[in-house]
Amino acid sequence: MFHIYCPYCAEYREEEEFHPRGQAHIARPADPEATSDDAWGDYLFFRDNPRGVHHELWVHAVGCRKFFNITRDTRSYAILETYRMGERPTVTANGPEAVPSATATLTGALA
């Protein structure tokens, strides 16, 4: 079971309280009326699915009900960091190999 750190509640909570909502940091087209159908379709339906570091949007559905971002390594399920909306991640896919921080712990069958 994951214990996820909510950056708004400032505490670790069980994963059942949270729900993933997809890829984080997706920029909406600046002028939707002038955007081609192909570009609009890409924006609406296509998301990255990397093997490695990935930024995701989550919501603390049972707690504060606020949206926040998680940086997660899809190879190991390790949560590398959590951060509030509007903030930028400190761990990137282009940087050195990410090391899990103290913002999440993993226990149980996956450990």
N, C-alpha and C positions, 0 to 999 in steps of 0.2 A: 504494500500500500504506500502511496505517495503521501507526504506531508508537504503542503505547498504554503509558502510564505506570501501572505496578502500584504502588498505595500501600503494599503490604506488602513487596514485593521492593525498592522504591525505585529502580526502573530502568525504562527504556523497552524494550519488547519488541515483536516483530512481531505483527501481528493474528492470525496463524494459531494463536498460543498461547492465545487467548482465545475464549470463547463467550458470546453474549448469552443472557440467561435471562428477559427480559421487563421489564415496567415495575417501577420501584423504588418503595418507600414505600407499599405497599398494606397497609392496616390490616385484620387479621383481625377478623371480628365478635366483640365481647366475650362474647356468650352465643350460641354456635351453635345450641343447642337451641331458643332463643326467636326465632331469625332466620327470617323468612318465606322461602318457597321462591324468590320473586322476588329478594329481597335476597341470598340465598345464591348463586343463579345469577349475579347481577351480580358478586359477589366472585370467584367461580371462573372466569368465562369472559370478562367484558368488561373491556377495557383501553383506555386513552386512546391515540390515534394522532394527536398534534398536528402541525401544521406549525409548526416552530420549536423552542424549547427543550424538551427532554424528559429525564427522569431514568430511567436504565435500570440493571438489575441484570446484572452480568457475572461470569464466573468465569475465573480464570487457570488453565485446565485443564492446561497443559503445564508450568507453573512451580510456584508455591507451592500451587496448588489452592484458593485462598481466594476467597470471593465479595467483591465490592466494587461500588460504584456509579459510573456515568459520567453526566455531564451532557453531552448532545449536541444540536447544532442539526440537526434533520432536513432543513432546507432546503439546507444546505451540507455535511453530513456532518462538520462540525468538532466535535472533542471539546473542550469548554470546560473541563472539570475531571474529575478522578477523586478519589474519597474512600472511606474505609473504611466498613464496615458500622457502623451506630450513629451515624455522623456525619451532619450536615445539610449540604445543598449551600449554596454561597455564591452561585451563579448561579441566579436564578429566572426563570420565564417572565413574572412580573408586573413585574420590575424594568426598568431601562434596557436598551437593546439590548446583548446579550452580546458581549463581545470575546474571541476565543480566547486562552487562557492558555498558558503554557509546558508544560502537562501532556501535550500530544500534538502530533505533527507529521503532516502529510499530504504524501506524495510520490507521484510516478508520474502515472498517467493522470488522476487527479482533481484534481491541483494546477493 
